[in-house]
């Protein structure tokens, strides 16, 4: 794996952590719009990680 890929994956992991925190906070507040947005971000991050891992 290239150094750029490792750096990218690290950034995606950090973004994922932030999105998960937002997801949890939105769930507690019953803010369904932000919950859905955070869920979509997490799914996008997962897809990007999968592409790099191939």
FILO-61102 format. One record per residue (C-alpha): x, y, z; residue in one letter. Coordinates in steps of 0.02 Angstrom, whole numbers, plus 50000, padded with zeros to 5 digits. Example, Ala and Ser with C-alpha at 12.3 -4.5 7.8 and 13.67 -1.06 7.14 Angstrom:
px 50615; py 49775; pz 50390; residu A .
px 50684; py 49947; pz 50357; residu S .
This chain:
px 50000; py 50000; pz 50000; residu X .
px 50064; py 50172; pz 49954; residu X .
px 50103; py 50306; pz 50082; residu X .
px 49965; py 50416; pz 50008; residu X .
px 49838; py 50276; pz 50031; residu X .
px 49887; py 50255; pz 50213; residu X .
px 49871; py 50442; pz 50243; residu X .
px 49702; py 50443; pz 50156; residu X .
px 49640; py 50297; pz 50259; residu X .
px 49695; py 50385; pz 50419; residu X .
px 49596; py 50539; pz 50367; residu X .
px 49445; py 50433; pz 50328; residu X .
px 49456; py 50347; pz 50498; residu X .
px 49460; py 50516; pz 50585; residu X .
px 49313; py 50579; pz 50481; residu X .
px 49219; py 50420; pz 50521; residu X .
px 49245; py 50445; pz 50708; residu X .
px 49177; py 50622; pz 50695; residu X .
px 49027; py 50564; pz 50593; residu X .
px 48989; py 50427; pz 50720; residu X .
px 48990; py 50556; pz 50860; residu X .
px 48871; py 50664; pz 50759; residu X .
px 48762; py 50513; pz 50725; residu X .
px 48751; py 50473; pz 50911; residu X .
px 48716; py 50653; pz 50959; residu X .
px 48581; py 50669; pz 50826; residu X .
px 48501; py 50508; pz 50886; residu X .
px 48494; py 50568; pz 51067; residu X .
px 48421; py 50736; pz 51013; residu X .
px 48299; py 50648; pz 50894; residu X .
px 48367; py 50759; pz 50755; residu X .
px 48325; py 50643; pz 50613; residu X .
px 48386; py 50757; pz 50474; residu X .
px 48563; py 50766; pz 50545; residu X .
px 48555; py 50582; pz 50591; residu X .
px 48520; py 50538; pz 50410; residu X .
px 48658; py 50656; pz 50350; residu X .
px 48785; py 50577; pz 50468; residu X .
px 48732; py 50403; pz 50414; residu X .
px 48758; py 50448; pz 50231; residu X .
px 48930; py 50519; pz 50270; residu X .
px 48979; py 50359; pz 50358; residu X .
px 48921; py 50255; pz 50210; residu X .
px 49019; py 50366; pz 50089; residu X .
px 49175; py 50347; pz 50196; residu X .
px 49154; py 50158; pz 50197; residu X .
px 49140; py 50156; pz 50007; residu X .
px 49296; py 50264; pz 49987; residu X .
px 49393; py 50151; pz 50105; residu X .
px 49336; py 49998; pz 50007; residu X .
px 49395; py 50076; pz 49845; residu X .
px 49568; py 50111; pz 49915; residu X .
px 49580; py 49938; pz 49993; residu X .
px 49551; py 49852; pz 49825; residu X .
